[in-house]
Amino acid sequence: MGETQRDDVRKLQDELAELRRRMEAAEGELREIAGRPEVTDQPDASSAFLGEPSVDDESVESPPIPAGLIFEAPPAKESPVEAERVAARTAAARLSFEQRVGTGWLGRIGVVVLLVAAVFFFQYAVDQGWIGEAVRVLMVGGFGLLLIAAGEWAFRKAMKIFSAAITGGGVALLYAAAYTASPNFYDLIPTPVAFGLMCAVTAIGVGLSLRSGMLATAILAQIGAYLTPILLSTGTNQQVALMIYLAVAAIGFLVVAYMNRWQVLAPLSLLGTVIVFVGWYHAFYVADVFAQTVFFGWLLLAPFVVYAVAATRADRAVDELGMGLTAIAGALLAWLLAATAQTAPALYGNLLALNVLILGICWWRNWSRVRPVVLVWTILCFAKWLAMVGQDYAGVETSWSPLATWGWVLFAIFVADVVIRFRRALTPKLDARILIAAGSGLLWVVGDVGLTNPAMLASLASLNVIVLGVCLLRRWTWPRVSVLVWSVLCFLHVSIGSWLFNGLSGDQSAFYAMWGWVVFGLFVADAIIRALPRVAMATKRPDSFLVTAAAGLLVLWTAGALEFTDSAAFGHVLAINGILLAMGWRMRWDWPRAAALAWTAVCFLGLAADQLLDTIPVSPRPWLFATWAWVLFGLFTADVLARLRWELSAALRKYNATLATLATAAMFAATWRLLDNVLPDWGVAVYTAGLSAAAIIAAIALRKLTDRSVLSYAYLGQGLVLAAFVAPMALDEISVTVAWSAQAAVAMLLARRLKERMLLVKSTVMLMLAWLHFLAIDLQAEAVGEVLVTLAGVGINTAMLSAAALAAGAVLSAGILRAGAAIWDEAIEKALALVIVCAAVAVWASQTSTQLPAITATWWWLIVPAGAGAVAVAQRRNTYALLATLALVVVMGRFFLHNTLYLRLADGPDVARQIVLNWQSALGLVLAVGALIWSRCLARRRNIWPQPAAFATVLALLAAILVVWTGSFEIDRTFAIWQARSAQAVDQARNMAYSVWWAACAIALLVTGLLVRHTPSRYLALALLAITLGKVLLVDMADVETVWRILSFLATGLVLIGSSLAYQRYFGRTTKPEQTGDSP
């Protein structure tokens, strides 16, 4: 049996013993509660007396027993103490939150307030000189000894919890007495004596904890042990004595933790050691003591690692603790090495030893989650060192570097760790992540040490071969994406950096392009190997194609960054697309072709950006780019047509139709923009009409010659959309959006009348084009800010009218879509109508926010919840009820955050507005009233929403908060106007006005909640009262004298305690059961 199996057996034995112990304890508690004697397997005297057969003699028949001889045992009686305890628990479980707050928490808070008053009184007495220093120390020490004696008495009386509490308090007071007598406080005794006293207190605390088994006392002694060198610091460097003290303290507490299985002492020891060590480091460390500092770091690491291994071998249940201690201790040592090392061998030699030690322990103990921590501190050490010596590599290029060697060595450690775990294969995902993260870190180090570009790219190729090889052996798929990502970043680093800062010649461009094709070849080879019959890895899954296609994207980016001609760059794109589409056609990879189309569009946009944006291009480049657009996007159309003879599923047919449609659309968008700069308007219109006719002819041919109805409908719809572009080309830019919105509504109406799906698709597409045209062109037009009409003193410009037309067309189209039976599918049309309405709301909200004043825009926003609520009430639509609720909440949120808070913080109080009677306060009141009305609608019309109570409650509470919020800002405006007119300080009066207003609102809410029996309103009232009380105590009384502050806290505490007593009497009277006549 191996070591792992023995550990598992020991773990199962420990768990079985723990379960047996818990079962025995539970049985004992049940017997104690029930008051029944323990049932044994032996027959008792009563059974023998009654003539019952024994268990061992079932064959003996007993004679019938006379009724008079049968006695029934009386029922067991509960003890009075246990009955009272059970009744108290049952009553506490029945208490509501309000009762618990009123009867419990108010009293506790009152006690805390009284204690605060006592602290202020003690400080006041000390300031007045009523209590001397020596007397204070003696009082504290004597009271501590008294508490320890009381704790010992309580322990002997079996009151362990009470004993632990007062014993801990006594030990804490002894620590306080020793410290206050030291030179760092009252200077009554020398430092060595104080240090000895605090060590003695630590020993006393540990002894008491070991004697009584009280963990809390041991923790308190541990805290005092680590606070001792901090509190008694003399300001001089005593490194050796301090480190030996820390090592001894750690070993001692770890031994106590191991012997008594008090695992919590181990992380506390580590925390105390770290705090003291870091404090010494920041105060006294110099470079001359590097060697002994590192030695002490290893010395302090050893006890925690040994404890982690020993504790987990004794009890596998503490594996989490062992892993945590090992990871944190190792990370702290790595931090020490990174912070103190002055040479690379000193840093990376120690780091290598540390990594080998920790990874070896992880492999031995089957710890997996520590390994990522090891990788993280390795990367951080490299980052720290490179940040310190990075200037040495600035502007310097070398074929190799010692840091690169160290990077490869440490990377090899992680690769070896991953490889030796092949047999176990317990954490394959974690192994893959570690391998990828280590490779990424190595590539970052190699790229940051000044290597030449050939050395950098050679390192990239070697790393890719290693990682891809490991992925093939372990049959991993997803890590190849990470390999691709760092390959892209590496090429961006070596090629684009040179291109931006130094420029590239033709030879350099060919060099980088060659390396790009080499990396692309690695991914192609990986995909081919995985598709071999002997390997048979993911041959029908698109992931291999995705990785290969993304590698092709790397080559395209490289070609775009290099100094190639336009034709050469487009040639790279065409070559990559041809290879990938051919592989996809041969291996039946279907879905990833969309990625190829996407990067083709991106690359074309990047290469032809100057031609697309230039209004006066130089001929014949527009025609050249247009030709390349026809070739590149026509390749995808040819790929779709080449797959017509295949038997495809319905989903793949739809996918092919979508791909062909997008390719044609991208080709038209590119060529239209290019030719629009060199052809007149009628020429572009003729070109668009020709493409429309070609698409319609292709649709008719596909319908007649093949059974590809989906592709035929796609081309037909595209032809109709292109035909729609012909008419608006002669109009101005802003009129196009209005025309397309109207055309979408008309198309939706025709789709509703004719029950035609294609017209439904066309209407949706026209709406999308109208939105895109509005965002991309209309908002950039020169006449967008021209004011056309003025309403209520606010100018309405062209952008607002265009947005209104767009939103109206969208809402009208959605209404027509949902006006009758489903044209296509009920669920799809419902979702489409909701998306259209949401998009219209987004356009309307964004334009009103940008084109109108803040308050006016929020008024216009009210149209959305009002309209959605009206539709929900009229048609009993749950979706629109939810939309109305969310819209109302959004409008209220805008009022809360923007119209009031943001404007107040950004512009200050608006003193130009009239107090109360202004549009801002009116908006707040209208929102509050609207929230109340809508909450009542939700509560009464239950068929609108399945569970309206929660929404109605939230809206009602928001309405109340809105009234409080609005009134608070009106108070702020009032005092701002007063201050501006009288030039007097009004801060204190403003704060008092806030308190009065909040208290009045809280009382009104409380009265309302009591009258209508609305519990949430009472809770909100209590919360507002608590906030008001806290503001009065913490803010309004900040400038009050000490005596009055003491009296105020005293009065507040007495009031809270009195309130708690009143609550207890009230609930005790109201919840007392009534006496009935049947009771004796």
KAPE-V789646 format. One line per field, one symbol per residue. phi: phi as a letter, one per 40 degrees, with the letter a starting at -180 (. if undefined). psi: psi as a letter, one per 30 degrees, with the letter a starting at -180 (. if undefined). burial: 1 if it has 24 or more other ideal C-beta (glycine too) atoms within 12 Angstrom, else 0. A space follows every 10 residues. Layout:
phi->???
psi->???
burial->???
This chain:
phi->.ccccccccc cccccccccc cccccccccc ccccgccccb cccccccccc gcccccbccc ccccbccccc bbcccccccd cccccccccc cccccccccc cccbcccccc cccccccccc ccccccccgc bccccccccc cccccccccc cccccccgbc cccccccccc ccccdccccc ccccbcfcbc cdcccccccc cccccccccc ccgccccccc cccccccdcc cbccgbcbcc cccccccccc cccccccccc fccccccccc cccccccccc cccbcbccbc ccccdccccc cddccccdcc ccccaccbcc cccccccccc cccccccccb cbbccccccc cccccccccc cccccgcbcc cccccccccc ccccccccbc ccbcgbbbca adcccccccc cccccccccc cdccfcbccc dccccccccc cccccccbbg cccdcccccc cccccccccc ccccfcbccc cccccccccc ccccbcdccc cbgbcccccc cccccccccd cccccccccc cccccfbfcb cccccccccc ccddcccccc cccbcccccc cdcccccccc cccccccgcb cccccccccc cccccccbcc cccccbcccc ddcccccccc cccccccccc cccccccbcc cccccccccc cccccccccc cccccccbbc cccccccccc cccccccccc cccccbbccc cccccccccc cccccccccc cccccccccc cccccccccc ccccfbcccc cccccccccc ccccccbccc cccccccbab bfgbcbcccc cccccccccc ccccccccca cccbaccccc cccccccccc cccccccccc bbccccccdc cccccccccc ccccbfbccc cccccccccc cccccccbcb ccccccbgcc cccccgcacc cccccccccc cccccccccc ccccbcbccc cccccccccc cccccccccc cccccccccc cbfbcbcccc cccdcccccc cccccccccc ccfbcdcccc cccccccccc ccccbcbcbc ccdccccccc cccccccccc ccdccccccc cccccbcccc
psi->kleeeeeeee eeeeeeeeee eeeeeeeeee eeefgklkkl fkkleeeeef gkklefiffk kklkkkeffk kkklkkkkke eeeeeeeeee eeffkleeee eefeeeeeee eeeeeeeeee eeeeeeefgf kleeeeeeee eeeeeeeeee eeeeefggie eeeeefeeee eeeeeeeeef flffdfhfll eeeeeeeeee eeeeeeeeee efgjeeeeee eeeeeffefe egkfgljiee eeeeeeeeee eeeeeeeeeg hifffeeeee eeeeeeeeee efefklffge efeeeeeeef eeeeeeeeee efeejffgee eeeeeeeeee eeeeeeeeff kfleeeefee eeeeeeeeee eeeeghkeff eeeeeefeee eeeeeefege fffkgkklfl keeeeeeeee eeeeeeeeef geeeheieee eeeeeeeeee eeeeeefggg lleeeeeeee eeeeeeeeee eeefhkefff eeeeefeeee eeefeeeeee eflkleeeee eeeeeeeeee eeeeeeeeef fkefehjhfg kfeeeeeeee eeeeeeeeef flilleeeee eeeeeeeeee eeeeeeghke effeeeeefe eeeeeeegee effkfilklg eeeeeeeeee eeffeeeeee efgffljlle eeeeeeeeee eeeeeeeeee eeeeffffll eeeeeeeeee eeeeeeeeee eeeeflgiee eeeeeeeeee eeeffeefff lleefeeeee eeeeeeeeee eeefhkeeee eeeeeeeeee eeeeefeeff legfgkkelk khgkkjaeee eeeeeeeeee eeeeeeegfa lkedkeeeee eeeeeeeeee eeeeeeeeef flleeeeeef ffeeeeeeee eeeeghjeef eeeeeeeeee eeeeeeeefd eeeeeeflkj fflkkeilfe eeeeeeeeee eeeeeeeeee iffekeifee eeeeeeeeee eeeeeeeefe eeeefeeeee efhlkgeeee eeeeeeeeee eeeeeeeeee eghjeeeeee eeeeeeeeee eeefefgegk leeeeeeeee eeeeeeeeee eeeeeeeeef gkkkklffk.
burial->0000001000 0000000000 0000000000 0000000000 0000000000 0000000000 0000000000 0000000000 0000000000 0000000110 1111011011 0011011001 0000000000 0000011001 1001101101 1101100000 0011011111 1111111111 1101000110 1001101110 1111110111 0101111111 1111111111 1110000010 0110111011 1111111101 0111111111 1111011001 1000100001 0011011111 1111111111 1111110110 1111111111 1111111111 1001011101 1111111111 1111111111 1111111111 1101110010 0010000000 1011011111 1111111100 1000001101 1111111111 1111111111 1010111011 1111111111 1101011111 1111111111 1111110110 0001000110 1111111111 1111111011 1000001100 0111111111 1111111111 1111010011 0111111011 1011101011 1111111111 1011101100 1100001000 1101111111 1111111111 1011000000 0110111111 1111111111 1111111100 0001101100 1101110110 0100010101 1111111111 1111110110 0011111111 1111111111 1100001111 1111111111 1011101110 0001000000 0000011111 1111111111 1111111100 0011000010 0111111111 1111111110 1101111111 1111111110 1110001111 1111111111 1101110111 0011000011 0010000111 1011111101 1111111100 1001100100 1111111111 1111111111 1111111000 0000000001 1011101110 1101110110 0001011111 1111111110 1110011000 0000110111 0110111011 0010000000 0000000000
